[in-house]
Amino acid sequence: MKDAATFWDKVAPKYAQDPIKDMAAYEYTLERTKSYLSADDRVLEMGCGTGSTALLIAPHVREIVGTDVSPAMIEIAVAKANAAGIKNATFRTSTARDAAKGPDSVDAVFGFNLFHLVKGAEDIFVDVYKMLPKGGYFITKTPCLGDKSVGFKRFLFQAMIPPMQWFGKAPYVHFFTHKEYEDALRFAGFVIVEAGNFPAISRYVVARKP
Ligand SMILES: C[S@@+](CC[C@H](N)C(=O)[O-])C[C@H]1O[C@@H](n2cnc3c(N)ncnc32)[C@H](O)[C@@H]1O
């Protein structure tokens, strides 16, 4: 299997062109996410990809820092921020694991369509908990491909992804269930204040540090 940066660098140009598959679900979770933020907030986004969500959030917060393991994704995000003249969104290359260890001082942390792609995501949740202030939000959306709500497709994913990985056509994937995913957040210390499937395959979870 290719390392994450190599895999995602290669798919970055196509990823930047791909339309969002379920726009209604995307817009719904974007609005829900904005409802937890205030104009003075500093936000860290892990696995920001080409920065689309960070750039939509930027007008609603003091600043947002987007991080991603792939330099090619970050290059596209920086170009998009410059083209749009958005100054309070900055981007840098970092693994989620390193980003969770600082140095950013933040009020909210995001990880969208990321944590099923990261080995040992549970440990990162613990570091995110430490970096947030009391009352801070950790907002994630995670395809839980091992959950029974995915239906028979979960067996297809489990059968197809390993050979694709062998040929370098798929990244590392963890097959979370909803319970396993939400238990990991609770184990880190978070309280779950909102959760739902938007779109059906993806678990949107708003977790708060009490
Ligand atoms: C499916 S894309 C999601 C991008 C964006 N968050 C979105 O929702 O469109 C996954 C992103 O996670 C990044 N990624 C994968 N493994 C990572 C890791 N260990 N640390 C940080 N970013 C990672 C990839 O480079 C890619 O940009």
The ligand as an SDF file (V2000), in Angstrom:
LIG
                    3D

 27 29  0  0  0  0  0  0  0  0999 V2000
  -11.5320   11.9540    1.4310 C   0  0  0  0  0  0  0  0  0  0  0  0
  -10.4350   13.3250    1.5060 S   0  0  0  0  0  0  0  0  0  0  0  0
  -11.4080   14.5150    2.4250 C   0  0  0  0  0  0  0  0  0  0  0  0
  -10.9970   15.9180    2.1710 C   0  0  0  0  0  0  0  0  0  0  0  0
  -11.9160   16.9730    2.7930 C   0  0  0  0  0  0  0  0  0  0  0  0
  -11.8600   16.9370    4.2180 N   0  0  0  0  0  0  0  0  0  0  0  0
  -13.3140   16.7480    2.3210 C   0  0  0  0  0  0  0  0  0  0  0  0
  -14.1960   16.4290    3.1230 O   0  0  0  0  0  0  0  0  0  0  0  0
  -13.5570   16.9000    1.1040 O   0  0  0  0  0  0  0  0  0  0  0  0
   -9.2940   12.7980    2.7320 C   0  0  0  0  0  0  0  0  0  0  0  0
   -8.2080   13.8220    2.9800 C   0  0  0  0  0  0  0  0  0  0  0  0
   -7.4740   13.3940    4.1260 O   0  0  0  0  0  0  0  0  0  0  0  0
   -6.0990   13.5450    3.8740 C   0  0  0  0  0  0  0  0  0  0  0  0
   -5.3910   12.5940    4.7370 N   0  0  0  0  0  0  0  0  0  0  0  0
   -5.3200   11.2410    4.6200 C   0  0  0  0  0  0  0  0  0  0  0  0
   -4.6010   10.7150    5.6230 N   0  0  0  0  0  0  0  0  0  0  0  0
   -4.2060   11.7560    6.4050 C   0  0  0  0  0  0  0  0  0  0  0  0
   -3.4520   11.8820    7.5950 C   0  0  0  0  0  0  0  0  0  0  0  0
   -2.9350   10.7970    8.1950 N   0  0  0  0  0  0  0  0  0  0  0  0
   -3.2430   13.1100    8.1290 N   0  0  0  0  0  0  0  0  0  0  0  0
   -3.7690   14.2210    7.5110 C   0  0  0  0  0  0  0  0  0  0  0  0
   -4.4790   14.1780    6.3660 N   0  0  0  0  0  0  0  0  0  0  0  0
   -4.7120   12.9630    5.8330 C   0  0  0  0  0  0  0  0  0  0  0  0
   -5.9470   13.2930    2.3870 C   0  0  0  0  0  0  0  0  0  0  0  0
   -4.7750   13.8610    1.8720 O   0  0  0  0  0  0  0  0  0  0  0  0
   -7.2150   13.9240    1.8400 C   0  0  0  0  0  0  0  0  0  0  0  0
   -7.0140   15.2800    1.5130 O   0  0  0  0  0  0  0  0  0  0  0  0
  1  2  1  0
  2  3  1  0
  2 10  1  0
  3  4  1  0
  4  5  1  0
  5  6  1  0
  5  7  1  0
  7  8  2  0
  7  9  1  0
 10 11  1  0
 11 12  1  0
 11 26  1  0
 12 13  1  0
 13 14  1  0
 13 24  1  0
 14 15  1  0
 14 23  1  0
 15 16  2  0
 16 17  1  0
 17 18  1  0
 17 23  2  0
 18 19  1  0
 18 20  2  0
 20 21  1  0
 21 22  2  0
 22 23  1  0
 24 25  1  0
 24 26  1  0
 26 27  1  0
M  CHG  2   2   1   9  -1
M  END
$$$$
